[in-house]
Amino acid sequence: MSANQQITNTNDNVKSSLFWGCFIVLVASAFGFVFRAFLMPTWAMMFDLSKTQQGEIFGVSFWPFALSIVGFSLIIDKIGYKKSMIFAFLCHLLSIGLTIFATGYWMLYVGTFFFALGNGAAEAVINPVVASLYPKEKTKWLNILHAGWPIGIAISGLLGIGLIALEINWRIIIGFILIPAVAYGALIIKQTFPVNERVKAGVGYLEMLKEVGVLGALIIVSLCIFELGNLFDWTYQVNCVLIIIIVAVFGFYVRAWGKGLFVLLLLAMVPLATMELGTDSWITDLMTPEMGKMGFQGGWVLVFSAVIMGILRMYSGAVMKIFTPLSLLAVSALIAAVGLQLLSISSGIYILLAAVLYALGKTFLWGTMLGVVSERFPKGGALALNITSAVGQLGVGIIGAVFLGYIQDSNIDKQLIAYDKANHTQYHEKLVTETKTSIFGEYQSIDYSTINDQDASTKQVVSEVENQAKKSALSTVSILPVGLFIFFILLIFYFNRKGGYKPIEIT
């Protein structure tokens, strides 16, 4: 073997180790996501959590991710990729410890916060690293990278279903997240990471910031500040003042509005992420009533759709030979809309058929969006690529997961009132005991800590009302991919007028 061949093989081995290390990071993230989704009903009963409080815990899975990924994206070319990954690993370990020893809402909330912080630090690395490893096939390899998420969901879903069926203590189930976390830590700790495409091309730091611009900063800063304002109970006026100050300072330094298409893609990430991750956060709980009629746990829908997504993403190369990135996004959004609407009205075995459509629809959305940003805005470097994920995650954390919970609580409240009027009963007065507050305003929720003490007829009424509320939530969220379909079709027309969609290369 020649010296050149040895160097090539060594480089390929490094590429392979780095890629699969990045891949397993997403598997670890999925383990945390799924186990929380599966265990939420247990925590709700144990710690008296309302649907909206559960949504807030789901929500904190996302917005700290955004703070972390944006923060590291601004400095990652200075501190290096490895330090960011070490920080992510430590956050994941701390999160697992806090969750295992949780005694109530706030420990669950803080444990989820640190897990999301670690996810953000890790994703600040993995997206630009893979884009730099495969600069000629970014969309393909970013989709393959993000197959780690559904594959992790499928593995942890099957594991969770089995462990719960065996009545294994929930604290032990959370401990299984250590397996992929330790695996990715061991796989990448000794690796040498590549130089970012932007840095290699000599594109300056200021030019990277100009790709994002004032409008891009306004979007991400507004989402971050309003979420922090909700957490720390800041007034609306304080939120606005902080946003104006931060964006004004950024604008004075950058002196650029940002790329128009990039800003539009950022806005599109909010409904895209809400439709995918927000729905996934609730899918186990939403599908439990109908799946229970067939003798299955609701988690099987999540596992079933994840297996389909994982397989398809691993074969992204073949798909990209058929579709352009924008046409793939448009078709995917349309299929997802149909799938969600069918999930909201299906029963029995037809739920699985609807889940197939939903899985097909959401399979390529996230990775392809990142691919489009990376291909069209390479000068934006790690910041442009990662801020796209950050806006998506913030959209879910602030709007999506909490909104789905709020829809359910509101619908349950209204349907209980309607049931009482029609049947001359007083279930609402007996079960809905207090008014709570969320970012969408005040709402009334069932006191779930008292459900086990109720008689069989009361439990039956609550079950029926909840079932209808859960289906209504899926029907509502199906509107989001319809809007995305229209947006992507308009982008296709726009690029066709300019000669067609083409990646931009910098040298």
C-alpha positions in Angstrom: 0.0 0.0 0.0 1.4 3.4 -1.0 1.8 6.3 1.4 -1.0 8.2 -0.3 -3.4 5.2 0.1 -2.5 5.0 3.8 -3.2 8.7 4.3 -6.5 8.3 2.5 -7.5 5.3 4.6 -6.6 7.2 7.8 -8.6 10.2 6.7 -11.6 7.9 5.9 -11.3 6.2 9.3 -11.3 9.6 11.1 -14.2 10.7 9.0 -16.1 7.5 9.9 -15.4 7.8 13.6 -16.4 11.5 13.7 -19.5 10.9 11.7 -20.7 8.0 13.8 -19.8 9.8 17.0 -22.0 12.7 15.8 -24.7 10.2 14.9 -24.8 8.6 18.3 -25.2 12.0 19.9 -28.6 12.2 18.3 -29.4 8.6 19.5 -28.6 9.8 23.1 -30.8 12.9 22.6 -33.7 10.6 21.4 -33.3 8.3 24.4 -33.8 11.3 26.7 -36.8 12.5 24.6 -38.6 9.2 24.5 -38.1 8.2 28.1 -39.5 11.5 29.2 -42.5 11.1 26.9 -43.2 7.6 28.1 -42.7 8.4 31.8 -44.7 11.7 31.8 -48.0 10.0 32.8 -46.2 8.4 35.7 -44.7 11.7 36.8 -48.1 13.4 36.3 -49.8 11.0 38.8 -46.8 11.0 41.2 -46.1 14.7 41.3 -49.6 16.1 40.3 -48.7 17.7 37.0 -51.3 19.3 34.9 -51.3 18.9 31.1 -49.8 22.4 30.7 -47.1 21.7 33.3 -46.3 18.6 31.4 -46.1 20.7 28.3 -43.7 23.1 30.1 -41.4 20.2 31.0 -41.5 19.1 27.3 -40.9 22.7 26.4 -37.8 23.0 28.4 -36.4 20.2 26.3 -36.1 22.8 23.5 -35.4 26.4 24.4 -32.2 25.8 26.4 -31.0 23.9 23.4 -31.4 27.1 21.4 -29.5 29.2 23.9 -26.7 26.6 23.9 -26.5 26.1 20.2 -26.5 29.8 19.4 -24.0 30.6 22.2 -21.5 27.9 21.1 -22.0 28.8 17.4 -20.7 32.3 18.1 -17.5 31.1 19.7 -17.1 27.5 18.4 -14.5 28.4 15.8 -12.4 30.0 18.6 -12.7 27.3 21.3 -12.9 24.3 19.0 -15.4 21.6 18.5 -14.0 19.2 21.1 -14.6 21.5 24.1 -18.2 21.9 23.1 -18.6 18.2 23.0 -17.1 17.7 26.4 -19.5 20.3 27.8 -22.4 18.5 26.2 -21.3 15.2 27.7 -21.1 16.7 31.2 -24.5 18.3 30.8 -26.0 14.9 29.8 -24.5 13.2 32.9 -25.8 16.0 35.2 -29.3 15.8 33.7 -29.5 12.0 34.2 -28.5 12.4 37.8 -31.0 15.2 38.5 -33.9 13.3 36.9 -33.1 10.0 38.6 -33.3 11.7 42.0 -36.2 14.0 41.2 -38.8 14.7 43.9 -41.2 17.0 42.0 -41.8 19.4 39.1 -38.8 21.6 39.5 -36.2 18.8 39.6 -37.7 17.3 36.5 -37.7 20.7 34.9 -34.1 21.5 35.8 -32.9 18.0 34.8 -34.6 18.4 31.4 -33.0 21.9 31.1 -29.5 20.5 31.4 -30.2 17.7 29.0 -31.4 20.3 26.4 -28.3 22.5 27.2 -26.1 19.5 26.4 -28.1 18.7 23.2 -27.5 22.3 22.0 -23.8 22.2 22.6 -23.5 18.9 20.8 -25.6 20.0 17.8 -23.5 23.2 17.5 -20.8 20.7 16.6 -22.4 17.9 14.6 -24.2 19.9 11.9 -21.1 22.0 10.8 -18.8 19.1 11.3 -20.8 16.8 8.9 -21.2 19.7 6.4 -17.4 20.2 6.5 -16.7 16.5 6.2 -18.9 16.2 3.1 -19.0 19.6 1.4 -20.2 18.2 -2.0 -23.1 16.2 -0.5 -24.4 18.3 2.4 -28.1 17.6 2.2 -27.5 13.8 1.7 -25.2 13.5 4.7 -27.1 15.8 7.0 -30.2 13.7 6.4 -28.2 10.5 7.1 -26.9 12.2 10.3 -30.4 13.0 11.5 -31.4 9.4 11.0 -29.8 9.0 14.4 -32.8 10.7 15.9 -35.5 8.3 14.7 -33.3 5.3 15.1 -32.7 6.4 18.7 -36.4 6.9 19.1 -37.1 3.4 17.8 -34.5 1.7 20.0 -35.5 3.6 23.2 -39.2 3.2 22.3 -38.9 -0.6 22.2 -36.7 -0.6 25.3 -39.1 1.7 27.1 -42.2 -0.3 26.2 -40.5 -3.5 27.4 -39.2 -2.0 30.7 -42.6 -0.4 31.5 -44.4 -3.7 30.7 -42.0 -5.4 33.2 -42.8 -2.7 35.7 -39.2 -1.6 36.0 -38.7 1.4 38.3 -38.8 4.6 36.2 -35.5 5.8 37.8 -33.7 2.7 36.3 -35.3 3.4 32.9 -33.8 6.9 32.9 -30.4 5.4 33.7 -30.4 3.6 30.3 -29.7 7.0 28.7 -26.1 6.5 29.9 -25.5 3.8 27.3 -25.5 6.1 24.1 -24.1 9.0 26.1 -21.0 7.1 27.2 -20.7 5.6 23.7 -20.5 8.9 21.9 -18.1 10.3 24.5 -15.7 7.4 24.1 -15.9 7.5 20.3 -15.0 11.1 19.7 -12.8 12.1 22.7 -9.6 11.3 20.9 -10.6 12.5 17.4 -9.3 15.5 15.5 -12.1 17.7 14.2 -12.1 19.4 10.8 -11.9 23.1 10.2 -15.2 24.7 9.3 -15.8 25.3 5.6 -16.2 29.1 6.2 -12.9 29.3 8.1 -11.0 27.2 5.5 -12.2 29.5 2.8 -11.0 32.6 4.6 -14.5 34.1 5.1 -14.3 36.5 8.1 -16.3 36.4 11.3 -18.1 39.7 10.5 -19.2 38.4 7.1 -20.6 35.3 8.8 -22.7 37.6 11.1 -23.9 39.6 8.1 -25.5 36.5 6.6 -27.7 36.3 9.6 -28.1 40.1 9.9 -30.4 42.2 12.0 -33.6 40.4 11.0 -32.2 36.9 11.8 -31.0 38.2 15.1 -34.4 39.8 15.8 -36.1 36.4 15.4 -33.7 34.4 17.6 -33.3 37.1 20.2 -37.0 37.7 20.5 -37.8 34.0 21.0 -35.0 33.7 23.6 -36.0 36.8 25.6 -39.7 36.0 25.7 -39.0 32.4 26.9 -36.7 33.8 29.6 -39.2 36.4 30.4 -41.8 33.8 31.0 -39.4 31.8 33.2 -38.4 34.8 35.3 -41.7 36.5 35.2 -40.5 39.6 33.4 -43.0 42.1 32.1 -43.8 42.6 28.5 -42.1 46.0 28.6 -38.9 44.5 30.0 -38.9 41.9 27.3 -39.2 44.5 24.5 -36.5 46.7 26.0 -34.0 43.8 26.2 -34.8 42.7 22.6 -34.3 46.3 21.3 -31.0 46.8 23.2 -29.5 43.4 22.1 -30.6 43.7 18.5 -29.5 47.3 18.3 -26.0 46.5 19.5 -25.8 43.6 17.1 -27.1 45.7 14.2 -24.6 48.6 15.0 -21.8 46.1 14.8 -23.0 44.1 11.7 -24.7 46.9 9.7 -26.6 44.4 7.5 -30.3 43.3 7.4 -29.3 39.6 6.6 -30.2 37.5 3.7 -34.0 37.6 2.9 -34.3 33.9 2.0 -32.4 32.9 5.2 -34.9 34.9 7.3 -37.8 33.2 5.6 -36.3 29.8 6.2 -35.9 30.7 9.9 -39.5 31.6 10.2 -40.5 28.4 8.4 -38.6 26.3 11.0 -41.1 27.3 13.7 -44.2 25.5 12.2 -41.9 22.7 10.8 -40.4 21.9 14.3 -43.8 22.3 16.0 -45.4 19.9 13.6 -42.5 17.3 14.0 -41.0 17.6 17.5 -44.0 19.1 19.2 -46.3 16.4 17.9 -43.7 13.7 18.8 -43.6 15.1 22.4 -47.3 14.3 22.8 -47.8 11.4 20.3 -47.6 8.6 23.0 -50.2 10.3 25.2 -52.3 11.3 22.3 -52.5 7.8 20.8 -52.9 5.9 24.0 -56.7 5.7 24.1 -57.1 4.4 20.5 -54.1 2.1 20.7 -55.4 0.8 24.1 -58.5 -0.4 22.4 -56.3 -2.8 20.4 -54.3 -3.9 23.4 -51.2 -1.8 22.5 -49.4 1.0 24.2 -49.6 4.4 22.5 -45.8 4.4 22.3 -46.0 1.9 19.4 -47.1 4.7 17.1 -43.9 6.6 17.9 -41.7 3.6 17.4 -43.5 2.5 14.2 -43.0 6.0 12.6 -39.4 6.2 13.9 -38.4 3.0 12.2 -39.8 4.2 8.9 -38.0 7.5 9.3 -34.7 5.9 10.3 -34.6 3.6 7.3 -35.6 6.3 4.8 -33.0 8.8 6.1 -30.2 6.2 5.8 -31.0 6.0 2.1 -31.2 9.8 1.6 -28.7 9.6 -1.3 -31.1 7.6 -3.5 -33.9 10.0 -2.7 -31.8 13.1 -3.5 -31.3 11.6 -7.0 -35.0 11.9 -7.6 -35.9 15.2 -5.9 -34.4 18.6 -5.6 -34.2 19.8 -2.0 -37.1 22.2 -2.4 -39.4 19.7 -4.2 -38.6 17.1 -1.5 -39.6 19.7 1.2 -42.9 20.5 -0.6 -43.9 16.9 -1.1 -43.0 16.0 2.5 -45.0 18.8 4.0 -48.1 17.8 2.0 -47.8 14.1 3.1 -47.3 15.2 6.7 -50.5 17.3 6.6 -52.5 14.3 5.3 -51.0 12.0 7.9 -51.7 14.2 10.9 -55.3 14.8 9.8 -55.8 11.0 9.4 -54.3 10.4 12.8 -56.9 12.7 14.3 -59.8 10.8 12.9 -58.5 7.2 12.6 -59.2 4.3 14.9 -58.1 0.7 15.1 -55.6 -0.6 12.7 -56.0 2.5 10.5 -54.0 4.5 13.1 -50.9 2.6 11.9 -51.7 3.4 8.3 -52.0 7.1 9.2 -48.8 6.9 11.1 -47.0 5.7 8.0 -48.1 8.8 6.1 -47.1 11.0 9.0 -43.7 9.3 9.2 -43.1 9.6 5.4 -44.0 13.3 5.6 -41.7 14.3 8.4 -38.8 12.1 7.4 -36.8 14.5 5.3 -38.0 17.9 6.5 -35.4 18.8 9.2 -32.3 17.4 7.5 -33.2 18.9 4.2 -33.9 22.3 5.7 -30.5 22.3 7.2 -29.1 21.1 3.9 -30.7 24.1 2.0 -29.3 26.6 4.6 -25.8 25.1 4.4 -25.9 25.0 0.6 -27.3 28.5 0.0 -25.5 30.3 2.9 -22.0 28.7 3.3 -20.6 32.0 4.3 -22.8 31.9 7.4 -20.7 29.0 8.7 -21.7 27.2 11.9 -23.9 30.2 13.0 -26.3 30.2 10.0 -26.6 26.4 10.1 -27.1 26.1 13.9 -29.3 29.1 14.3 -31.8 27.4 12.0 -32.0 24.4 14.4 -32.2 26.8 17.3 -35.2 28.7 15.9 -36.9 25.4 15.3 -36.3 24.1 18.8 -37.3 27.5 20.4 -40.5 27.4 18.3 -41.4 24.0 19.8 -40.3 25.0 23.4 -42.1 28.3 23.5 -45.1 27.6 21.2 -45.5 24.0 20.1 -45.3 21.6 23.0 -47.0 24.1 25.4 -49.7 24.9 22.9 -50.6 21.3 22.3 -51.0 20.9 26.1 -53.0 24.1 26.3 -55.3 22.9 23.5 -56.0 19.7 25.4 -56.6 21.4 28.8 -58.9 24.0 27.2 -60.8 21.4 25.2 -61.2 19.1 28.3 -62.5 22.1 30.3 -65.0 23.0 27.6 -66.2 19.5 27.0 -66.7 18.8 30.7 -68.9 21.9 30.9 -70.9 20.8 27.9 -71.2 17.2 29.3 -72.5 18.6 32.6 -75.1 20.7 30.8 -76.3 17.9 28.6 -76.5 15.3 31.4 -77.2 17.5 34.4 -74.1 16.4 36.2 -71.3 18.3 38.1 -68.1 16.7 36.9 -66.5 20.1 36.1 -67.1 21.5 39.5 -65.8 18.3 41.1 -62.7 17.8 39.0 -61.6 21.3 37.8 -60.4 22.9 41.0 -58.0 25.8 40.1 -57.0 28.3 37.5 -53.4 28.1 36.2 -51.4 30.4 33.9 -49.3 29.7 30.8 -47.8 31.8 28.0 -51.2 31.5 26.2 -53.1 32.9 29.2 -55.1 31.5 32.0 -56.7 28.0 31.8 -58.5 25.5 34.0 -57.2 22.0 34.4 -58.4 18.8 36.0 -56.8 18.0 39.3 -55.2 14.7 38.2 -54.0 13.9 41.8 -57.6 13.1 42.7 -58.5 10.9 39.6 -57.5 7.6 41.3 -59.9 8.4 44.1 -62.9 8.9 41.8 -65.5 6.2 41.0 -65.6 4.2 37.8 -68.2 6.4 36.0 -66.2 9.5 36.7 -63.0 7.9 35.3 -64.9 6.8 32.2 -66.2 10.4 31.6 -62.7 11.8 32.0 -61.3 9.2 29.6 -63.9 10.0 26.9 -63.4 13.7 27.2 -59.6 13.4 27.1 -59.7 11.2 24.0 -61.7 13.8 22.0 -59.4 16.6 23.2 -56.3 14.7 22.1 -57.6 14.1 18.7 -58.6 17.7 18.4 -55.0 18.7 19.1 -53.7 16.6 16.2 -56.3 18.1 13.8 -55.2 21.6 14.8 -51.5 21.0 14.2 -52.1 19.5 10.7 -52.7 23.1 9.5 -49.0 23.8 10.0 -47.6 21.5 7.2 -50.2 22.9 4.8 -48.7 26.3 5.2 -45.2 24.9 4.8 -46.3 23.2 1.5 -47.5 26.6 0.1 -44.2 28.2 1.2 -42.0 25.6 -0.5 -44.1 25.7 -3.7 -43.5 29.5 -3.8 -39.8 29.0 -3.3 -39.7 26.5 -6.2 -41.3 29.1 -8.5 -38.9 31.7 -7.3 -35.8 29.6 -8.0 -37.2 28.5 -11.4 -37.4 32.1 -12.4 -33.7 32.4 -11.5 -32.6 29.3 -13.5 -33.2 26.7 -10.9 -32.0 25.8 -7.4 -28.2 25.5 -7.1 -25.8 25.2 -4.1 -23.4 28.0 -3.6 -19.8 27.0 -3.2 -17.0 29.0 -1.5 -13.3 28.3 -2.0 
